[in-house]
């Protein structure tokens, strides 16, 4: 089971997400939005907004994550 640690908006502590499958970048953005209880203005559907647009619309910045013990990946 993949373990994600997600940092955003310069938070000191990461959002920790443990899923039964690997997440796509758009799903990682959706996890942040759910955690923040935001009413995202657009669907987290890849056919809708891009990851960059979804982050911008929801005021999320400096988003990066690690998968298990991997190097950090930055969402742009």
N, C-alpha and C positions, 0 to 999 in steps of 0.2 A: 504494500500500500504506500503510494508516494506521500511524502511529507513535504509540504510547502511552507516556507516562512516568507511572508510578504511584507515589505516595508513600503510606506507611502507617506507623503506630506511630512517628511522629516521626523516621523515618529521614532521614539527611542526603542519601543518594543514591537516586534513583528506580529502580524496577524498569522496565526498558525492554522493551516488547513490540512487535514488528512483525508484523502479521497481513495476510493477503490480503483481509480484509473487516473491516467495523466491528464492534466488540464491544458486546454489551449489558452493562448494569451487572452482572448476575449472572455473566457470563463474565469480567469484569474481576476480580470477587471470586475466581472460580475460578483465574485466573492467579496471584493472590497466594498462594492456598492451595497450588497446585502448586509455586510457587517456595519456599515455606516447608517443603515436604515434610510438610505436616500431614495427618493422617488426619481429614478433616472428618467429623463425626458424621452429617451429612445430605447428601443429594445437592445439587449445585449446579443443580438443576432448578427452573425457575421455578414448576412445579406443586407443589414441596415447600416449601422455605423462601423467605421474602422476602430481599432483599439485606441488609436490616438484621439479620434473624435469623442469616443465614449469617455475617456479619461478627462478630456477638456470640458465636456458638457457637465460632468459631475465634480469639477473642481479638484481633481486628483493630480498630484504632481510628484515627481521623483519616485516613481514606482519601480521597484526592483524585487526580485524574488530569488530564492534558492530552492532547488528540488533536491530533497534529501541532503547530502553534504556537498552539492556541486558549487561551482563558482556562481556568484550573483549574475542574474540576467536582468537587463534594464528593459522595461516596456516603453516604447516610444510610439 
